[in-house]
């Protein structure tokens, strides 16, 4: 019996595969397509995703290939009305305090390269036909170019997108709705108007909305917008149809189009992320409005959360019940995120009189004013960067010290993120670790990292001399202000946690 089958080789499936490869867990990753995507569907890469990549040794390469977006320019028609400064939005909150874009096709290729470096490859042109669960195993039928094959796996992970065969086979409702408006999206080389270097363009009009992102160092831009009323009934809609409008309203003087599509936007969340030994992650479990570029990053977060737990259970380093916390932790976050982005997106695309007034006349002036306030920039950064994710209330979350509780992301201080590269359980103390804790850490095989207490660690929200047990994904599992060894042992015993 093979251990894990991953269905789908988008960013979610590839990150899950890299996690399992890192831990030495045998797996297969399949995709029905002939190779990685050719279009830059998702672009934004959040700081939390880059933090995960830092743990995996990929962040430096990802950042070198993408673009740091330095500002957002607000446009009404073809006139620039204001600028939002993005630089250093999250300074002091993350090692990656910026707004960042990296096109999905390049992103996938980088992850595939990393997977090959770990002697693993995607099986392209391979499709999941069906599966059935029996006696704690998953029997899967796969269709390959040379014919069908049947294989038995311990776990199956559906990372196969919004039309997921895995989710549908689970008879798992995908609850939500489709937005009324149609949208267009294009990758193109453009000049003039909103197409300007490392800036993001934000265009408002009475019944229209558009965003422009730089997505490649070569000068390619992603353009996404609401289809204007004059084009809503045109089928099929082409870029050539839209170009006069784009030139007139967005100031686009010239364009070489790589990709153009008209599409519908949905917001949906699956009722369950797990059924027995079958899991879903990424777009198979949740799809979002384009607001904030959260969808792909949420899928990558799913993969990180599920990956270390699968590895620990397969290798008998954690109780099987730890897998129950995947849905318990990720499903509420997906629901919250879909609800939040839905409300923001509906406000942005609304054509009501008040909404038009705010977008065209108030926001171009109020936005830059607010962005000059560091407190506002940091609050917005926490919202879009996903560093605010917490798993408080999870079975794996225990204890509190000061403002931090079990389940919270470990706050960033310049000294404390490097050890997370082990992607294993570890102990942190900011101040002095007592002798009992040192001895317990050595006995339990838990690396103990003792950091000097400083103004930076205090401002990060950490508590002097408190004990923090950090999970493989950089979240706090257990925290205790008194370095209580008995409670630490009880936590580890409850979840049968064994370090690598």
N, C-alpha and C positions, 0 to 999 in steps of 0.2 A: 504494500500500500504506500502510495506517495503522500507527502505531507500536505502541501498547499497548492491549489490551482487558483491562479489569478486570471480573471477574464477581463480583458481590456488593457491596452498599453498606452493610455493617455498619461498625463502627469500623475494622477492618483495611483494607477496600477504600477507605474514605474517606480514611484517612491516606495510603495509597499514592497515591491520586489527588491529594491536596494536595501530596505530595512532587513528583510529576511536573509538576504545575501550577507549582510554585515554580521548577523548573528549565526550564520552557518546553518540555516534551516533550509532543507531541500524544497524546491518549488518549481512550478512551471508557470510561465506567463504567456498567454495566447492572445491573439487579436485577429479578427476576421479580415481586416484590411491588409493590403499588400506591403504597407510600410507606414512610417509616421506621417502625420498631417502635412499638408503643403501650404496651409494658410495660418496666419497669426490670430487664431480665434480669441483666446484669452491673452491679455497683455500685462495687467498689473500683477506684481509680485510683492506681497506685503512684507513688512519687517519680520513678522512672526515666522513666515515661510523661510526667509533668509536666515533666521536664527536656527531653524531646523537644519537648513543646509550647512550652516557653520558646524553643527554637531557632526554632520555626515562628511565634512571635508570638501564641500562643493561651493560654498558661498563665494569664495574669492573668484572662482572661474565664472560663476553666474554673473556677479557684479561686473566683471571685466567685459562681458559680452552684451550687457544690457545698457540702459540709459537712465541716469538720474534726472528726473524732471525737476527743473529748478523753479518753475513758476506756473501759475494758471492765469491766462489772459481772458478777460470777460469781453465778449463781443455782442453787440446788438446790430443786426445787419452786418455790414462790412466795416463798422467803426469799433475800434477798441475803446472800451469804457473804463476799464480798471484792471489791476493786476494783483494776484494773490501770491505772496512769496512762500514757496514751499521749502526752501533750503533750511536744513537743521530743524525741521518741525519737531522731531522727536529727540533732540539732543539731550543726552543724559538718561534716556529711557530705553535705549536699545543700541547695540553696536551698528545698527543700520537705520539711522534716524531720518531717512529721506523717502521721497516718493520715487518708485522705480518701475520701469517697464522692461519686459523681455518677452518677445513674441513666442507664442506657444509652440510653433513648429521648431524654432531654434531650441527652445526649452526642452522639448521632447528629445531632440537629437543629443543634447548634452546629457540627459539622463540615460539614454540608451548607451552612449559612450561609457558613462560611469558603470553601467551594468556589465558591459563587456569587460571592463577592467577587473570586475569581480568574477570573470569567467562564466557569465550567464547571458543569455540572449532571448529576445522575444521570438516566439514562434508565430510568424506572420501567416496569413492565409489559413488560419485555423480558427474554427468557429465552434462555440458551444451549442450543441443541438438540443440536449436535454440533460437533466440530472434527477436523481432521486436519493433521499436519505434513508439509510437502513442501518440499524444497530451501531449508531455513532460514526458511520462512514458515509461518504458522498460518492455515489456511482455516477459518473459523467460520461456522456457520449460526445465525442469530438469529431468534427468534420474537417479533414485535411485534403489537400489536392489529390492525394493518392487513395482517398477513401475514408471511411469512418473507423474510429477506434473507441473502445470502452476502457475506461481507467477508473480506479478507485482512489479517492483522496480522503484524507482526514478532515480537511477544511476546504471550502470553496469561497472565494471572495469576488463578488461582482463589482468590478470597476468599469462597467461597460456602458456608461453614459445614460442620458435622459431616457432613451428607449430600451433600457436594460432588459435583456432576456432573463437575467437572473431574478431581478425584481418581479417581473411579470410571472415567472414560473413559481415564485413564492406566493402568488396571489396576494400581493402586498399593495394596498391602495396607495396611489400617488396623489395626495390631496392638495388642491390649490386651484388656480385658474389661469386663464390666458388674458393678457392685456388686450384692450380693445384696439389700440393703435398697431399699425404695422411699422417695422423698423428697417433701415437699410444699414449695411456695413460694407466698408471697402478698405483694402490696403492699396496705397498708391504713393507715387512720388509727386509731391506738390510744391508749389511756390506761391508766395504772397499771402496776404491776409492771415488767417489762423494758422497757416503752415509755416512755423517759425522755430527752427532750432530745437532746443530742449524744453520748450514751453508746451503746456496743455492748453488747447483752445476750448472755450465754453461759449456756445452761441445760443442766444435766446431770441425768439420772435413770438408773435401772437399765438400761432398754432404750431410752432416748430421748435425743435431743440436738437442741437448737435454737439458732439465732442470730437476733438482731434487730439490724438496722442502720438508722440514720436515713438516708434517701435524698433527701429534699427539704426545703427550708426551710419548706414549708407543714405539716410534721408527718407526712409519710408515712413508713412504715417498711417495710423488707423483712424478712420472716419466712421462714426456711428451717429445715427440720428433718427428722428421720427419722420416717416414718409410724409411730405407736405400734402395738403388736401388736393392739389392739382394732379397728383400722381397716384392717389390711393386706388383708383380703379384700373390702372394701367397694368396689363398682364401680357407678357412678362415685363417687368421693369428692368431696364438696363442702365449702366452708368452713363451711356450716351444720352439717354433721356434726361438724366439728372444734371448733366454737366452745365447747361446754361444757368440753371438755378444755383448751382454751387458757385459758379463764377460770379454771378450777380450778388449773391447773399453772403458768401463766405470769403470772397476775395481770392478765390482759387484761379490763378492765371494759367497754369499748365498742369497736366497730369499724365502720368503713365500708370495705368491700372493693372495691378497684379491679381486682384480678386474683388468681386462685387456680388452682393446677395441681398435680397429682400427676405425678411423672416418675421416670425412671430416670437414674442417673449412670454414666457410662463413664469410663475412662481409656485413651486410645489415642494412638498416634503413627504417622503414615504412614512407610512404608519409605523414601520419597524425597520431597524437596521440589522436585525439578526433573527434567524429562525434555525434553531438547532446548531448545526455546524456550518451554516451558510450565512455569510455577511454581505452587506452592500456598503459601498463607500463612494464619495464624490457625487457626480451628477446622477448616478443611479439612485441615490438617496435624497438628493435635494437639488433643485435648480432655482436660480435667483434672477432678479432683475439685474441689468448691467450696473446699477448704482454702486459705486465704490470698488468695483473689480474684485468682489469677494468670493465668487463661485469656485474658481480653480483653487484658490488658496484654502478654502474650507475643505475641499477634497483632499488636498495634500495633508492638512491637519488630521483628517480622518485616517489617512494611511499611516501617519506617524503614530497615532494613538493605537491603532489596531496592530501595527507591525510588531512593536516591542512586546505586546501582550500575547500575541500568537507565539512568538519565539519563546517567551518565558514558559508558557504552558506546554508547548511541544517538547521543550528541553527539561521539563520537570523542575523549573526554577520558580514557579508560582502556582498557586491553586487554580484549578479550572474555573472557579468562580470569578477570577480576575477578568475573564472574557465577558462576563455580564456587564462590566463597567464600561465597555465600549459604547453600547447603545445608551446607557445611562448618562454618559458624559457628552457624547457627540450629538445625539438627537435633540436635546433641549437647546444646545447652542445653534444647531441648524434652524430650528423653529424660530428662535429669537432673531437670528440674522435675516432669515427670509422675511419676517414681519417688519424688521427695521428698514431693510432695503426697499421693501414694497412701499412703505409709507413715504420714504424719501423720494422714490422714483415717481410715485403718483403725484406728489407735490410738484416735482420738476416738470412733468409732462402735462400738467393740468392746463386747460385753456380757459378757465374761469377768469372773470374780470379782476378779482383780487390777486390771483396768481400771476396774471400778466403784468399787473402793476408792480408787484414785488420783483419779478424777474427782470423786467426791462428798466425800471426806474429806481428801485430801492437797493437791490442786491449789488449792482455795479459800483455803488458808493459805500454801502454798509459792509460788504464783503472785505474790501481792502482795509477799511478802518478796523474791523475785528481782527484781521490777520496781522495787524501791527502789534497786537497784544499777545505776548508769549503764552499766557495762561490759556487763551482761546486756541492758539495753534496746537498746544500740547493736548488739550482736551479733544480736539478733532483728530489729532494723530492717534490717540489711544483708540478712538472709535474705528478708524479705517485700517489700522496696522495689525489688528487682531491680538495685540499684546494684552488686552484686557480679558482674554478668555480665562475663565476660572471653572474648576470642577468641584467647587464647594458642594457638599451634600453627597458626593460620590462615596461608595463603600471604601474607596482607596484614600479618602481625605479624612485626616484626623488631626486635632489639636489646633492651637492658635497661640500667637505671640505678637503683642501689639496689634497692628492693623492687618496682619497677615494670618491666613488660615490655611489648613491643609486643602489642597486642590488649586491654590493660586499658582500662577506662573511665578517662577523665581524671579524677583526683581533684578534688573540689570545693574551691576556695578562693574567698573572697568576690570576688576580683578577676578570676578567669579564665573565668567561664562566659559573660559577655556577648558576647565575640567569636564564640562558637559560633553566634550567630544568623545568620552568613553562610552556614551549612550548606555550607561549602567547606573544602578543605584549607588548613591554616595552620600556621605555626611558632610554638612557645612556648619561651621561655627564662625561667627563674626565677633572676634574677641579672643577669649581663652577657652580651650577645651579642657575639661577636668580629666584627671587621671582615669576615673571609672569609664568615661566615654572613650578615651583612647584605647583602653584595654578591651572594651566591648567592640569597638570598631575593628580591632585586629582579630579578635576571636570570631567575629561574624563575617570577616572578609569584606568589610565595607570600607572603601577608601575614605579617609577623614581629611577634609580640606579646612585648614584653620587660617582665616583671613584677619588682618589687622582691623580693629574697629576704627572707623574714620567718619568724617563728616559726610562723605559720599555714601557709605553704607547706611548711615542714619537717615539721610535724605531719601534713600531708596525705599525706606519703610522697614528695614531689617531691625532686629532687636539684639542688643549686645549680649553675647554669651549664650544666646538661645541655640537650641539644637534643631537643625533642619535636615530631614531625610528627603533627598531629592530623587525623583523618579527618572527613568531613562529618557523621558521626553522633556525634562527641564521644569516640570511642575513639582510643587511641594507635596509629598505624600503625607508625612508626619512632621509636626513642629511642636516643640515644647520649650518654654522659657526657662525651665529649671534643669535641663539636661537629665530628665528622668529616664534612666536606663531600663527600668522595669516596663514602662509604657512603650518604649522603643521595641523591646523584645516582644511584647504582646502584639504589637502591630505586625512585626515580621512573621511571627508564628501564625497569626490569624490568616494571613494571605500566603503563607508558606513560601516567602520570598527568599531566594538564594541568589547572591551576586555571582556574576560571571567568574 
